[in-house]
Amino acid sequence: MVEAVAERFAAVLGRPDGPGLREWMASRFEAGHDPLVERYWRLVWTVNDWQVVPGHLPFQPWMAEALRRSGRVSPSRR
């Protein structure tokens, strides 16, 4: 799965897949992982009686770690 996601990011961004791109992706997934923001939106959806959209929080830390362990990020960058 990590390979497929990295390949798609590379294609969309027009960058080669490699350690730099994967480290950038991992940092973006980590930056997007905020349980308080997730909780806020769940409350907004509930109060407004809107459909609750499933979160991505369990996925984000896993993806960041998987990108770093995929063998393409240099050990000095971990």
Backbone torsions as a table, in degrees:
resi	resn	phi	psi	omega
1	MET	NA	-41.0	-179.3
2	VAL	-60.2	-41.7	-179.7
3	GLU	-61.2	-44.3	-178.9
4	ALA	-64.3	-42.8	-179.8
5	VAL	-65.7	-44.7	-179.9
6	ALA	-63.0	-41.1	178.4
7	GLU	-62.5	-40.9	179.8
8	ARG	-68.9	-42.4	175.9
9	PHE	-58.2	-46.2	-179.1
10	ALA	-59.4	-44.9	-179.2
11	ALA	-64.7	-45.5	-178.1
12	VAL	-67.0	-40.1	-177.9
13	LEU	-84.1	-10.1	-179.0
14	GLY	67.7	33.0	179.9
15	ARG	-120.7	150.6	176.4
16	PRO	-72.2	145.7	176.1
17	ASP	-73.6	128.5	-179.9
18	GLY	-176.3	-173.9	-177.1
19	PRO	-56.3	-41.3	-179.1
20	GLY	-63.1	-46.2	179.4
21	LEU	-65.3	-43.1	-178.3
22	ARG	-67.2	-36.9	176.4
23	GLU	-66.8	-41.2	177.2
24	TRP	-61.2	-45.2	178.9
25	MET	-61.3	-45.5	-179.7
26	ALA	-59.8	-41.6	179.7
27	SER	-66.9	-34.5	177.9
28	ARG	-68.7	-41.5	177.6
29	PHE	-64.1	-39.4	178.0
30	GLU	-66.6	-40.5	-179.8
31	ALA	-64.5	-31.4	-179.6
32	GLY	-82.5	-2.6	-177.0
33	HIS	-93.8	93.8	178.8
34	ASP	-135.8	103.2	-178.2
35	PRO	-58.7	-30.0	179.7
36	LEU	-68.7	-37.2	177.2
37	VAL	-66.0	-43.1	177.3
38	GLU	-58.4	-45.7	179.9
39	ARG	-63.4	-41.6	178.9
40	TYR	-56.9	-50.6	-177.5
41	TRP	-65.9	-35.3	176.2
42	ARG	-61.9	-40.7	178.2
43	LEU	-66.4	-43.0	178.1
44	VAL	-59.4	-46.6	-179.2
45	TRP	-63.8	-39.6	-179.2
46	THR	-68.4	-47.4	-179.1
47	VAL	-61.4	-38.4	-179.0
48	ASN	-87.4	3.2	-179.3
49	ASP	57.8	39.3	176.4
50	TRP	-96.9	161.1	176.7
51	GLN	-63.9	130.1	177.9
52	VAL	-78.8	123.2	179.9
53	VAL	-88.0	128.6	179.7
54	PRO	-59.3	140.5	-178.6
55	GLY	-83.0	170.5	179.3
56	HIS	-113.8	10.4	-174.3
57	LEU	-57.9	-43.6	179.5
58	PRO	-64.2	-27.4	-177.3
59	PHE	-76.2	-38.0	-171.5
60	GLN	-63.0	-50.3	178.4
61	PRO	-63.7	-36.5	178.7
62	TRP	-62.5	-45.5	-178.5
63	MET	-65.1	-41.3	178.6
64	ALA	-59.9	-46.1	179.6
65	GLU	-65.8	-42.1	-179.7
66	ALA	-64.0	-39.6	177.6
67	LEU	-62.0	-41.7	-179.0
68	ARG	-71.6	-28.0	-179.6
69	ARG	-92.0	-0.2	-174.3
70	SER	-71.4	-2.2	176.3
71	GLY	90.0	-1.2	-178.0
72	ARG	-109.7	-6.6	177.2
73	VAL	-98.0	126.6	-177.0
74	SER	-64.3	145.4	-178.9
75	PRO	-57.2	-30.8	-179.9
76	SER	-67.4	-19.6	-178.4
77	ARG	-93.1	-7.7	-177.5
78	ARG	-76.5	NA	NA
